[in-house]
């Protein structure tokens, strides 16, 4: 007897863009300030070699307006989840906004209520 199982993941678009020299702004309104809770290669969830290696996490109150860090087209949105947390089993439960930039790179805005 034998068994098999499969697992798959998908992403909208192709993630192989090459970043240009575009200026990235902070993802909130000008004049506001929020603490950085985890930066690039953070020990909690932005480890070297992961998809989140170059991510930034900011601590913001629920309801804070999120702004795109640079121009782009919205490529994906999820707003129907109220589950989340540090447990890896909840990684597919996150609300998000995904923006595709003209150089083929993407910005993911995650941990959204």
N, C-alpha and C positions, 0 to 999 in steps of 0.2 A: 504494500500500500504506500501511497505517496500523498503529499499535500503540497499546496502552493497557496500563496497569498500575494497580493500586490498592494502597492501604495502609490499615490500620485499627488503631484502638486502642479498648480498652474499659475501663471502670472499673465496679466494683460499686457500685450505688447512684448517687445524684445528688450531685454535689459543690457544690451551690449553697447550702449552709447559711450562716446568719449567726451568727458567733461571739457567744456571750453573755459575761457577766463571770466565767465559771468560772475557778477557780484551777488552773493547770497545775503539777504537781509535776515534779521531775526523773525521768527514766525508769530509775532504779535505786534500790536499797534505801536507806532512811534511814540516815545515818551513814557511807555510802560516798561517795567523791569520785573523779571522773575528769576529765581535762583535756578542754576543749572544743577540738576540732581544726578546726572550721569553723562559723561562725555564720550569721545571716541575711545574705543578699546577699553571701555569700562568693565570692571570685574563682575558686575551682576549679570548683564545680558548683552553686552556689546563686545564680546570676545574677538580676538584676532582670528580672521578667517571666516567669521560668520557674516550673514547678510546685513547685520546691524553694526558691523565694526566701526563705521564712520557716523553713527547716529548720535544725536544729542537729545537728552530728555530734560524738559523744564518742568518745575513744579508750579502749577497754575490752578487757581480756583475753578471749580466747575462753572461753566458759563462764559469763560474767557473767550473772546474772539480770536480765532486762529487766522493768520494771514499767510499767503503763499510767500516763500522765501525768494522766489524769482518767477518771472513770467512762464506760463505754460498752459497746457490744456488738461482739464480734469479727465483722467482716464479710468477712474474707478472710485466708487463711494460705497460705504456700508454705514448705516445709521440705525439698524434695527436691534442691536445687541445691548443687553444690560448685564452681561456676564464678563468677567475679566479678572485678572490678577496674575501673580508671578508663577503660578503652576503651569508648566508646559502643556498640560492637557487643555488649557484655555486659550492657547495661541491662535486658534482659528475662530475665536469668539470676538475678536477686537473690531471695534468700529474704526474706520479709516477714511482718509481722502488721499488719492494717488494722483500726482500731477506729472505729466510728461513734458519735458523741456525740449526746445528746438534742437539741442545737440544729441537727443536720443537718451539722455539720462532721465531718471525718475526721482521724485521726492515723495516719500510716504509720510503722512501725518497720522500718527497712531496714538493709542491710549485715549481716545476721544469718548466722552460720555454722550 
